[in-house]
Amino acid sequence: MGSAKKYPQELRRRAVEMVRELEGQWGPGRGAIARVADQLGVHPEALRYWVRSGEPSTDTGSADSTNTGESDRDRIARLERENAELRRSNEILKAASAFFAREMDPRPPS
């Protein structure tokens, strides 16, 4: 029997978010857990446990956005902030790659 891996809390949180996002797009039971687990290198059963333990219990067994503790408005605001941060990061990476491409060009300056 293998030893249990300790996954960082941030990885767990992001993995659960990814699963919920895919289940929102595809619907539950469509392989979201298996896909996210494969992408992140996490055991699918560990991810399934994280998703289930993070969900509030309801009569239907599914998580409702009103029961998650985060309102839609808060979630949208958080996602917009994250999106802006990612856009800034991409701009920095684009500028850096252009700079290093010029530096690495073997041709002499004209």
C-alpha positions in Angstrom: 0.0 0.0 0.0 1.4 3.4 -1.0 2.0 6.3 1.4 -0.5 9.1 1.5 0.7 12.3 -0.2 0.3 15.7 1.4 -1.1 18.1 -1.2 -0.9 21.8 -0.5 -4.2 23.4 0.6 -4.0 25.9 -2.4 -3.8 22.9 -4.8 -6.8 21.3 -3.2 -8.8 24.5 -3.4 -7.9 25.1 -7.0 -8.6 21.5 -8.0 -12.1 21.6 -6.4 -12.8 24.9 -8.2 -11.7 23.4 -11.5 -14.0 20.3 -11.0 -16.9 22.5 -10.1 -16.3 24.7 -13.2 -16.2 21.7 -15.5 -19.3 20.1 -13.9 -21.0 23.4 -14.4 -20.2 23.2 -18.1 -20.6 19.5 -18.7 -22.9 18.5 -16.0 -22.2 16.2 -13.1 -20.9 12.7 -13.7 -19.2 13.5 -17.0 -15.6 12.8 -16.0 -14.6 16.2 -14.6 -12.9 14.7 -11.6 -10.9 12.2 -13.7 -9.8 14.9 -16.1 -8.7 17.4 -13.4 -7.0 14.7 -11.4 -5.0 13.7 -14.5 -4.1 17.3 -15.4 -2.9 18.0 -11.9 -1.3 14.6 -11.1 -3.6 14.0 -8.2 -5.2 10.7 -7.4 -8.9 10.8 -8.5 -10.3 9.4 -5.3 -8.4 12.1 -3.3 -9.9 14.8 -5.5 -13.4 13.2 -5.2 -13.0 13.3 -1.4 -12.0 17.0 -1.5 -15.0 17.8 -3.7 -17.4 15.9 -1.6 -16.1 17.2 1.7 -16.3 20.8 0.5 -19.9 20.5 -0.6 -22.6 21.3 1.8 -25.1 18.5 2.2 -28.4 19.1 0.5 -31.5 17.0 0.0 -30.6 16.5 -3.7 -27.0 15.8 -3.1 -25.8 18.5 -5.4 -24.2 21.9 -4.4 -26.3 24.9 -5.0 -24.6 28.3 -5.5 -26.7 29.8 -2.7 -25.4 27.2 -0.3 -21.7 27.5 -1.0 -21.2 30.5 1.2 -20.1 32.7 -1.7 -22.7 34.8 -3.5 -22.6 35.0 -7.2 -21.7 38.7 -7.0 -18.7 37.9 -4.8 -17.7 35.0 -7.0 -17.9 37.2 -10.1 -15.8 40.0 -8.4 -13.2 37.4 -7.4 -13.0 36.0 -10.9 -12.7 39.4 -12.4 -9.8 40.3 -10.1 -8.1 37.0 -11.0 -8.7 37.6 -14.7 -7.1 41.0 -14.5 -4.1 39.6 -12.6 -3.7 36.9 -15.2 -3.9 39.5 -18.1 -1.2 41.5 -16.4 1.0 38.4 -16.0 0.5 37.6 -19.7 1.5 41.1 -20.8 4.7 40.9 -18.7 5.5 37.5 -20.1 4.9 38.7 -23.7 7.2 41.7 -23.2 9.9 39.5 -21.6 9.8 36.9 -24.4 10.1 39.7 -27.0 13.1 41.1 -25.1 14.8 37.7 -24.8 14.1 36.8 -28.4 16.1 39.9 -29.5 18.9 39.1 -27.1 19.1 35.5 -28.3 19.0 36.4 -32.0 22.3 35.2 -33.5 22.3 37.8 -36.3 24.3 41.0 -35.8 22.4 44.2 -35.3 21.7 46.0 -38.6 
